[in-house]
């Protein structure tokens, strides 16, 4: 049921029902209808779908944020649904990322499918690191106590001002001096925020470039892909899964079409992701 749900979200995304990274009302209506048709015995509504995909997204994000840093020795297996690597590679990786130990031998179902939905979000969008979280991380690197880095800058500046007044009672307290002090704080804040925005823009541009490059690989029209799938004589549910899977994975489509026609159905069913 999770795989059909995820595939339904992928399909809605592929037909433009996720503008600006947010699924439209029409997308949810379509998904509810599809799940109700696939599982008439279950009570399926919009709230249940939202809660389930939110849970799947959270679990995927925790895993993705670790293994996006993995070396080439790591691979997610579509058969075991787990991350595979040699013991030595695991040891080195866990030393750098201790949380990776939690995923040794732990299945991560639908990882590649969820990656199509939410990998971009982890860099830019819903589920990505928020500006506040980014400032917090920068604060830790700079040795500033935990909290909002902007507030910390204010407290540091106030403390420095009080120290200067204690050390030198003749320090100017004129409006002009206060104005310069305020301008200095604002300048620090502005530079920090510009730096964060610059990093965010760079991530957005690189992510968009990757998405465009992936889309460019799909040279076969969707109608032709459907014709190839239809010729295999799959049952209705497998036909839907195969069509969506091949439409979203140009490299897999090329591999399937390269297989002998008489064995193509069996080959496709072996690699088709399912719960």
FIBA-875768 format. One record per residue: residue number from 1; residue in one letter; x, y, z of N, C-alpha, C in turn. Coordinates in pm, whole numbers, plus 50000, padded with zeros to 5 digits. Each point is the difference from the previous one (the first is absolute). Layout:
% FIBA-875768
ATOM   k r  n.c1  n.c2  n.c3 ca.c1 ca.c2 ca.c3  c.c1  c.c2  c.c3
ATOM NUM A     X     Y     Z     X     Y     Z     X     Y     Z
...
% end
This chain:
% FIBA-875768
ATOM   k r  n.c1  n.c2  n.c3 ca.c1 ca.c2 ca.c3  c.c1  c.c2  c.c3
ATOM   1 X 50084 49879 50000 49916 50121 50000 50087 50125 50000
ATOM   2 X 50110 49996 50075 50092 50115 50001 50058 50025 49861
ATOM   3 X 50037 49891 49929 50059 50019 49868 49900 50061 49903
ATOM   4 X 49875 49956 50006 49898 50057 49912 49977 50146 50035
ATOM   5 X 50002 50031 50130 49984 50139 50044 50114 50087 49947
ATOM   6 X 50123 49951 50016 50116 50077 49954 49997 50017 49849
ATOM   7 X 49968 49893 49929 49993 50008 49854 49894 50100 49955
ATOM   8 X 49890 50006 50075 49895 50096 49966 50050 50143 50017
ATOM   9 X 50077 50025 50105 50058 50133 50020 50100 50033 49889
ATOM  10 X 50080 49901 49962 50098 50021 49892 49928 50034 49870
ATOM  11 X 49890 49931 49974 49925 50026 49877 49942 50142 50002
ATOM  12 X 49942 50040 50112 49944 50135 50009 50109 50106 49982
ATOM  13 X 50118 49971 50052 50113 50091 49982 50039 50010 49852
ATOM  14 X 49999 49885 49932 50045 49995 49860 49903 50072 49906
ATOM  15 X 49873 50010 50038 49903 50066 49912 49973 50145 50042
ATOM  16 X 50084 50052 50089 49993 50142 50033 49910 50037 50115
ATOM  17 X 49960 49904 50081 49912 50031 50113 50077 50021 50130
ATOM  18 X 50124 50048 49985 50079 50037 50118 50068 50135 49973
ATOM  19 X 49923 50105 49978 50062 50129 49970 50073 50056 50121
ATOM  20 X 50119 50053 49976 50081 50060 50107 50026 49905 50117
ATOM  21 X 50005 49870 49968 50035 49902 50102 49886 49957 50090
ATOM  22 X 49879 50049 49975 49885 49965 50084 49894 49930 49916
ATOM  23 X 49955 49883 50046 49898 49927 49926 49867 50075 50005
ATOM  24 X 49935 50006 49886 49874 50074 49990 49883 49920 50056
ATOM  25 X 49888 50070 50019 49878 49933 50045 49958 49892 49901
ATOM  26 X 50017 50030 49870 49966 49902 49897 50085 49874 50014
ATOM  27 X 50128 50019 50033 50089 49885 50018 49949 49909 50112
ATOM  28 X 49965 50060 50113 49950 49920 50112 49867 49932 49966
ATOM  29 X 49914 50069 49928 49873 49939 49959 50024 49878 49912
ATOM  30 X 50096 50014 49907 50031 49888 49910 50059 49881 50077
ATOM  31 X 50086 50031 50097 50066 49893 50077 49899 49928 50089
ATOM  32 X 49912 50075 50063 49896 49939 50083 49914 49906 49915
ATOM  33 X 49962 50046 49883 49917 49918 49912 50072 49872 49959
ATOM  34 X 50127 50012 49967 50075 49881 49957 50015 49900 50114
ATOM  35 X 50030 50049 50120 50016 49909 50114 49866 49935 50037
ATOM  36 X 49894 50075 49989 49867 49944 50030 49964 49889 49901
ATOM  37 X 50038 50019 49874 49973 49898 49899 50088 49877 50020
ATOM  38 X 50125 50022 50040 50093 49889 50019 49969 49922 50129
ATOM  39 X 49949 50069 50103 49973 49936 50129 49860 50040 50049
ATOM  40 X 49897 49947 49933 49863 50039 50036 49960 49961 50142
ATOM  41 X 50072 49902 50057 49965 49955 50134 50057 50091 50109
ATOM  42 X 50087 50093 49962 50063 50088 50098 49941 50141 49993
ATOM  43 X 50000 50067 50115 49951 50137 50007 50116 50094 49966
ATOM  44 X 49994 50058 49883 50108 50088 49953 49944 50140 49980
ATOM  45 X 50065 50099 50063 49960 50139 49977 50125 50087 49994
ATOM  46 X 49979 50127 49974 50111 50093 49978 50090 50010 50124
ATOM  47 X 49941 50005 50119 50080 50014 50122 50089 49878 50022
ATOM  48 X 49947 49880 49975 50080 49878 50018 50116 49998 49902
ATOM  49 X 49975 50043 49877 50105 50004 49899 50109 50100 50039
ATOM  50 X 49959 50117 50045 50098 50103 50041 50085 49950 50116
ATOM  51 X 49937 49939 50098 50074 49951 50116 50098 49890 49962
ATOM  52 X 49956 49910 49910 50087 49888 49961 50120 50048 49921
ATOM  53 X 49978 50090 49903 50112 50047 49918 50094 50087 50084
ATOM  54 X 49945 50068 50100 50084 50080 50091 50092 49908 50080
ATOM  55 X 49946 49888 50046 50080 49903 50075 50109 49940 49912
ATOM  56 X 49963 49961 49878 50097 49941 49908 50109 50101 49965
ATOM  57 X 49961 50125 49983 50096 50105 49966 50099 50021 50115
ATOM  58 X 49950 50002 50122 50087 50020 50116 50101 49888 50014
ATOM  59 X 49954 49876 49983 50090 49884 50012 50104 50002 49888
ATOM  60 X 49955 50032 49878 50093 50009 49888 50102 50110 50023
ATOM  61 X 49954 50117 50047 50091 50112 50021 50112 49969 50097
ATOM  62 X 49965 49930 50108 50103 49964 50100 50107 49912 49937
ATOM  63 X 49959 49909 49912 50095 49910 49934 50077 50074 49891
ATOM  64 X 49930 50077 49919 50062 50069 49886 50106 50100 50046
ATOM  65 X 49972 50072 50109 50094 50101 50047 50133 49939 50043
ATOM  66 X 49999 49872 50034 50125 49932 50036 50069 49944 49876
ATOM  67 X 49925 49925 49919 50062 49924 49892 50025 50082 49873
ATOM  68 X 49955 50125 49997 50039 50086 49889 50149 50030 50008
ATOM  69 X 50059 49976 50117 50143 50021 50019 50081 49872 49981
ATOM  70 X 49931 49890 49967 50069 49871 49989 50092 49997 49878
ATOM  71 X 50105 49921 50010 50095 49984 49890 49943 49904 49896
ATOM  72 X 50074 49979 49893 49955 49913 49892 49989 49854 50041
ATOM  73 X 50053 49964 50116 49993 49862 50046 49863 49962 50056
ATOM  74 X 49911 50098 50013 49867 49975 50055 49896 49997 49889
ATOM  75 X 49900 49914 50017 49890 49994 49903 49876 49948 50070
ATOM  76 X 49886 50059 49965 49872 49950 50052 49953 49886 49912
ATOM  77 X 49970 49885 50060 49960 49882 49924 49848 49995 49985
ATOM  78 X 49950 49995 49876 49855 49989 49979 49945 49864 50042
ATOM  79 X 50089 49904 50023 49956 49865 50040 49988 49989 50152
ATOM  80 X 50104 50041 50072 49995 49993 50146 49940 50125 50062
ATOM  81 X 49989 50107 49921 49949 50130 50047 50093 50061 50106
ATOM  82 X 50127 49960 50000 50094 50049 50100 50124 50058 49931
ATOM  83 X 50076 50079 50077 50127 50051 49950 50106 49892 50013
ATOM  84 X 50074 49977 49892 50103 49897 49998 50138 50064 49983
ATOM  85 X 50098 49945 50070 50139 50043 49986 50088 49898 50070
ATOM  86 X 50128 50004 49967 50096 49912 50067 50017 50044 50146
ATOM  87 X 50033 49906 50090 50017 50035 50142 50097 50116 50023
ATOM  88 X 50109 50002 49923 50097 50109 50017 49940 50135 49964
ATOM  89 X 49918 50002 49894 49936 50125 49959 49901 50047 50106
ATOM  90 X 49926 49904 50058 49907 50035 50107 50074 50061 50119
ATOM  91 X 50110 49938 50038 50075 50047 50117 50049 50144 49981
ATOM  92 X 50053 50027 49881 50050 50135 49971 49886 50100 49998
ATOM  93 X 49888 49961 49938 49887 50091 49987 49936 50029 50135
ATOM  94 X 49988 49897 50083 49939 50019 50133 50088 50089 50087
ATOM  95 X 50131 49992 49980 50090 50085 50076 49974 50148 49968
ATOM  96 X 49970 50026 49874 49972 50138 49958 49856 50040 50029
ATOM  97 X 49908 49903 49986 49857 50027 50022 49944 49890 50091
ATOM  98 X 50011 50017 50132 49961 49896 50095 49856 49952 49983
ATOM  99 X 49910 50087 49954 49860 49960 49986 49979 49895 49891
ATOM 100 X 50099 49985 49913 49989 49900 49892 49989 49859 50057
ATOM 101 X 50049 49981 50122 49996 49868 50062 49856 49951 50016
ATOM 102 X 49907 50094 50021 49860 49963 50019 49939 49936 49875
ATOM 103 X 50065 50023 49884 49943 49951 49874 50068 49873 49950
ATOM 104 X 50094 49948 50077 50063 49873 49963 49899 49887 50020
ATOM 105 X 49965 49931 49893 49906 49890 50010 49855 50042 50016
ATOM 106 X 49973 50130 49988 49863 50049 50015 49941 50029 49862
ATOM 107 X 49890 49938 49963 49939 50025 49868 49951 50144 49987
ATOM 108 X 50017 50053 49880 49948 50134 49969 49913 49984 49875
ATOM 109 X 49875 49956 50017 49915 49974 49884 49976 50125 49916
ATOM 110 X 49989 49980 49871 49960 50106 49906 50100 50116 49993
ATOM 111 X 50127 49975 50035 50097 50110 50007 50012 50075 49868
ATOM 112 X 50018 49928 49890 50019 50065 49871 49875 50075 49956
ATOM 113 X 49883 49945 50030 49876 50068 49965 49983 50129 50081
ATOM 114 X 50027 49991 50129 49990 50119 50085 50104 50105 49964
ATOM 115 X 50112 49952 49949 50105 50093 49956 49950 50087 49886
ATOM 116 X 49919 49943 49911 49943 50078 49890 49908 50110 50052
ATOM 117 X 49935 49972 50112 49906 50098 50055 50067 50105 50088
ATOM 118 X 50096 49957 50082 50044 50088 50108 50149 50034 50004
ATOM 119 X 50081 49943 49910 50144 50033 50004 50022 50148 49976
ATOM 120 X 49926 50058 49908 50015 50144 49973 49958 50081 50121
ATOM 121 X 49897 49952 50072 49954 50072 50119 50108 50010 50106
ATOM 122 X 50085 49896 50008 50103 50002 50104 50102 50110 49976
ATOM 123 X 50012 50046 49874 50093 50108 49969 49930 50135 49995
ATOM 124 X 49873 49999 49955 49932 50128 49982 49850 49978 50003
ATOM 125 X 49936 50037 50109 49855 49985 50004 49953 49939 50129
ATOM 126 X 49879 49946 49997 49940 49944 50119 50082 49883 50050
ATOM 127 X 50043 50008 50124 50081 49893 50057 50148 50034 49995
ATOM 128 X 50037 50105 49928 50140 50040 49994 50039 50072 50128
ATOM 129 X 50127 50025 50016 50048 50073 50115 49946 50142 49993
ATOM 130 X 49933 50043 50106 49941 50133 50002 50109 50105 50025
ATOM 131 X 49972 50128 49968 50099 50104 50029 50040 50002 50147
ATOM 132 X 49903 49977 50089 50032 50000 50144 50095 49885 50034
ATOM 133 X 49974 49882 49940 50088 49886 50024 50138 50024 49941
ATOM 134 X 50003 50066 49884 50128 50030 49939 50080 50098 50086
ATOM 135 X 49931 50101 50055 50068 50096 50088 50051 49930 50125
ATOM 136 X 49918 49904 50050 50041 49925 50120 50128 49922 49972
ATOM 137 X 50006 49935 49883 50119 49922 49965 50121 50091 49985
ATOM 138 X 49980 50115 49938 50110 50096 49986 50046 50049 50136
ATOM 139 X 49905 50020 50091 50034 50048 50134 50090 49899 50072
ATOM 140 X 49965 49871 49985 50079 49896 50065 50141 49995 49944
ATOM 141 X 50013 50018 49869 50133 50001 49938 50082 50119 50047
ATOM 142 X 49930 50115 50025 50070 50123 50039 50024 50006 50150
ATOM 143 X 49948 49897 50074 50020 49999 50144 49906 50089 50076
ATOM 144 X 49890 50041 49937 49900 50081 50068 49906 49908 50074
ATOM 145 X 49959 50032 50122 49909 49913 50075 49873 49971 49921
ATOM 146 X 49935 49887 50032 49881 49962 49928 49891 50106 50012
ATOM 147 X 49920 50011 49899 49893 50100 49996 50000 50065 49864
ATOM 148 X 49916 50098 49981 49993 50072 49874 50123 50086 49984
ATOM 149 X 50073 49979 49894 50128 50069 49982 49984 50151 49992
ATOM 150 X 49887 50048 49948 49976 50144 49993 49988 50057 50140
ATOM 151 X 49924 49930 50088 49989 50044 50139 50135 49996 50069
ATOM 152 X 50081 49897 49969 50133 49990 50061 50087 50117 49960
ATOM 153 X 49990 50042 49874 50079 50115 49954 49959 50125 50079
ATOM 154 X 49868 50017 50021 49953 50115 50078 50055 49996 50142
ATOM 155 X 49994 49880 50062 50048 49990 50137 50150 50026 50008
ATOM 156 X 50074 49949 49901 50145 50022 49999 50033 50147 49984
ATOM 157 X 49927 50066 49911 50025 50142 49976 49967 50082 50124
ATOM 158 X 49888 49964 50066 49961 50071 50123 50104 49980 50109
ATOM 159 X 50048 49875 50010 50103 49971 50101 50128 50078 49971
ATOM 160 X 50041 50005 49874 50120 50074 49964 49985 50148 50029
ATOM 161 X 49880 50052 49977 49976 50142 50027 50010 50028 50147
ATOM 162 X 49940 49911 50083 50005 50020 50144 50144 49992 50050
ATOM 163 X 50079 49910 49944 50140 49985 50039 50080 50125 49968
ATOM 164 X 49973 50054 49882 50072 50123 49961 49964 50115 50092
ATOM 165 X 49874 50009 50040 49959 50110 50088 50062 49985 50138
ATOM 166 X 50015 49873 50045 50063 49977 50131 50147 50036 49996
ATOM 167 X 50068 49963 49891 50143 50027 49988 50030 50147 49978
ATOM 168 X 49910 50069 49937 50028 50140 49967 49871 50081 50014
ATOM 169 X 49987 50068 50114 49877 50075 50025 49984 50117 49905
ATOM 170 X 50108 50036 49932 49994 50114 49909 49951 49961 49860
ATOM 171 X 49964 49869 49983 49956 49955 49867 49877 50081 49961
ATOM 172 X 49988 50035 49882 49891 50085 49954 49869 49924 50007
ATOM 173 X 49898 50065 50054 49865 49942 50004 49904 50086 49920
ATOM 174 X 50054 50078 49908 49918 50088 49918 49914 49920 49904
ATOM 175 X 49889 50061 49952 49916 49930 49901 50079 49954 49879
ATOM 176 X 50101 50078 49961 50079 49963 49882 50076 49871 50024
ATOM 177 X 50054 49984 50122 50075 49877 50032 49907 49881 50002
ATOM 178 X 49882 50022 50062 49903 49889 50003 49957 49960 49860
ATOM 179 X 49989 50101 49914 49960 49972 49863 50105 49915 49930
ATOM 180 X 50128 50030 50023 50108 49921 49940 49997 49858 50054
ATOM 181 X 49975 49986 50132 49996 49866 50059 49887 49918 49939
ATOM 182 X 49883 50061 49984 49886 49930 49941 50029 49961 49855
ATOM 183 X 50063 50089 49929 50034 49971 49861 50096 49883 49992
ATOM 184 X 50091 49990 50093 50096 49890 50002 49927 49867 50018
ATOM 185 X 49905 49996 50096 49924 49876 50022 49921 49961 49876
ATOM 186 X 49938 50100 49942 49920 49973 49881 50088 49950 49886
ATOM 187 X 50120 50055 49994 50092 49960 49893 50041 49855 50018
ATOM 188 X 50027 49958 50123 50037 49861 50028 49885 49907 49964
ATOM 189 X 49878 50038 50042 49884 49918 49970 49977 49989 49850
ATOM 190 X 50013 50112 49931 49977 50002 49856 50099 49911 49927
ATOM 191 X 50128 50008 50039 50101 49915 49936 49973 49852 50025
ATOM 192 X 49959 49967 50121 49972 49861 50034 49883 49948 49917
ATOM 193 X 49891 50077 49995 49882 49958 49926 50029 49990 49850
ATOM 194 X 50081 50093 49947 50037 49992 49859 50080 49874 49971
ATOM 195 X 50087 49964 50095 50078 49878 49982 49911 49877 49996
ATOM 196 X 49900 49996 50089 49906 49887 50002 49921 49996 49871
ATOM 197 X 49953 50117 49953 49922 50006 49876 50084 49955 49881
ATOM 198 X 50129 50036 50001 50088 49961 49890 50016 49849 49993
ATOM 199 X 50019 49937 50118 50011 49854 50004 49870 49936 49953
ATOM 200 X 49886 50054 50046 49870 49945 49962 49978 50012 49850
ATOM 201 X 50037 50113 49941 49985 50019 49855 50086 49902 49922
ATOM 202 X 50122 49977 50048 50090 49907 49932 49944 49858 50003
ATOM 203 X 49944 49961 50114 49940 49866 50012 49881 49987 49906
ATOM 204 X 49918 50105 49997 49881 49997 49913 50039 49985 49854
ATOM 205 X 50099 50078 49955 50042 49995 49860 50056 49863 49963
ATOM 206 X 50082 49943 50090 50060 49870 49969 49894 49891 49998
ATOM 207 X 49903 50008 50092 49893 49900 50004 49914 50009 49875
ATOM 208 X 49964 50122 49961 49919 50018 49878 50073 49945 49878
ATOM 209 X 50131 50019 49996 50078 49951 49886 49997 49847 49994
ATOM 210 X 50007 49936 50118 49995 49854 50003 49863 49949 49956
ATOM 211 X 49895 50068 50044 49865 49959 49961 49981 50014 49849
ATOM 212 X 50048 50113 49943 49988 50020 49856 50079 49895 49923
ATOM 213 X 50118 49966 50052 50082 49900 49933 49932 49863 50001
ATOM 214 X 49935 49968 50113 49929 49872 50007 49882 49997 49904
ATOM 215 X 49925 50112 49996 49885 50007 49911 50041 49990 49855
ATOM 216 X 50115 50057 49967 50045 49999 49861 50030 49859 49951
ATOM 217 X 50029 49909 50091 50033 49864 49960 49878 49925 49944
ATOM 218 X 49878 50042 50041 49880 49931 49958 49962 50046 49860
ATOM 219 X 50054 49930 49899 49981 50039 49861 49876 49937 49939
ATOM 220 X 49946 49895 50061 49883 49930 49944 49872 50060 50057
ATOM 221 X 49903 50034 49917 49874 50053 50049 49929 49901 50092
ATOM 222 X 49925 50052 50095 49931 49915 50095 49904 49904 49932
ATOM 223 X 49939 50044 49889 49906 49914 49929 50069 49875 49946
ATOM 224 X 50121 50015 49950 50074 49885 49948 50039 49905 50113
ATOM 225 X 50036 50058 50116 50035 49916 50114 49880 49915 50040
ATOM 226 X 49883 50063 50000 49878 49926 50035 49975 49885 49900
ATOM 227 X 50023 50025 49873 49979 49897 49898 50091 49880 50026
ATOM 228 X 50126 50028 50033 50094 49890 50030 49952 49920 50121
ATOM 229 X 49954 50071 50104 49952 49933 50121 49875 49918 49970
ATOM 230 X 49911 50057 49921 49873 49935 49968 50020 49869 49924
ATOM 231 X 50107 49996 49919 50028 49880 49921 50044 49881 50084
ATOM 232 X 50035 50026 50126 50053 49892 50084 49890 49916 50065
ATOM 233 X 49876 50046 49992 49889 49923 50056 49999 49993 50150
ATOM 234 X 50033 50111 50066 50001 50005 50147 49857 50018 50051
ATOM 235 X 49978 49964 50128 49868 50027 50058 49991 50151 50026
ATOM 236 X 49879 50054 50018 49981 50146 50010 50088 50069 50103
ATOM 237 X 50014 49942 50119 50079 50066 50104 50148 50000 49965
ATOM 238 X 50052 49887 49950 50141 49994 49960 50026 50092 49881
ATOM 239 X 49901 50013 49914 50016 50088 49883 50019 50145 50045
ATOM 240 X 49920 50042 50099 50014 50137 50053 50137 50021 50064
ATOM 241 X 50041 49902 50082 50130 50010 50066 50113 50006 49899
ATOM 242 X 49994 49913 49899 50106 49994 49899 50006 50129 49919
ATOM 243 X 49885 50051 49961 49996 50124 49921 50062 50116 50076
ATOM 244 X 49962 50015 50125 50054 50111 50079 50150 49982 50026
ATOM 245 X 50037 49878 50030 50141 49972 50031 50088 50030 49878
ATOM 246 X 49959 49957 49883 50081 50019 49880 49996 50145 49953
ATOM 247 X 49887 50068 50021 49991 50141 49962 50094 50086 50084
ATOM 248 X 50016 49962 50127 50083 50079 50091 50146 49958 50001
ATOM 249 X 50034 49889 49933 50138 49949 50004 50047 49966 49858
ATOM 250 X 50054 50101 49932 50041 49983 49861 50106 49893 49982
ATOM 251 X 50091 49988 50097 50107 49900 49988 49944 49858 50011
ATOM 252 X 49899 49982 50087 49938 49868 50013 49920 49967 49874
ATOM 253 X 49933 50101 49943 49923 49981 49877 50091 49948 49889
ATOM 254 X 50115 50062 49986 50096 49958 49896 50046 49856 50023
ATOM 255 X 50019 49964 50127 50046 49865 50034 49890 49897 49968
ATOM 256 X 49875 50034 50034 49889 49908 49974 49979 49978 49851
ATOM 257 X 50003 50108 49923 49978 49990 49855 50114 49926 49931
ATOM 258 X 50116 49996 50063 50112 49927 49944 49993 49850 50025
ATOM 259 X 49906 49959 50085 49986 49858 50033 49918 49930 49891
ATOM 260 X 50028 49873 49971 49923 49926 49898 49850 50007 50029
ATOM 261 X 49919 50024 49898 49858 50021 50017 49931 49883 50070
ATOM 262 X 50044 49877 49970 49933 49882 50057 50030 49985 50150
ATOM 263 X 50105 50067 50050 50035 49990 50141 49981 50134 50072
ATOM 264 X 49950 50097 49929 49994 50137 50054 49904 50011 50118
ATOM 265 X 49885 49934 49991 49902 50009 50108 50058 49947 50131
ATOM 266 X 50062 49883 49993 50058 49940 50121 50110 50089 50058
ATOM 267 X 50082 50056 49911 50108 50088 50045 49944 50125 50069
ATOM 268 X 49898 50059 49940 49940 50121 50058 49938 49971 50136
ATOM 269 X 49932 49888 50014 49937 49967 50126 50103 49976 50110
ATOM 270 X 50119 49953 49959 50106 49977 50100 50053 50129 50057
ATOM 271 X 50005 50107 49920 50060 50126 50046 49896 50103 50041
ATOM 272 X 49873 49971 49977 49895 50096 50033 49990 50015 50152
ATOM 273 X 50017 50122 50052 49994 50019 50146 49858 49978 50050
ATOM 274 X 49989 49931 50109 49868 49977 50060 50019 49981 50150
ATOM 275 X 49894 50016 50074 50008 49992 50147 50034 49858 50044
% end
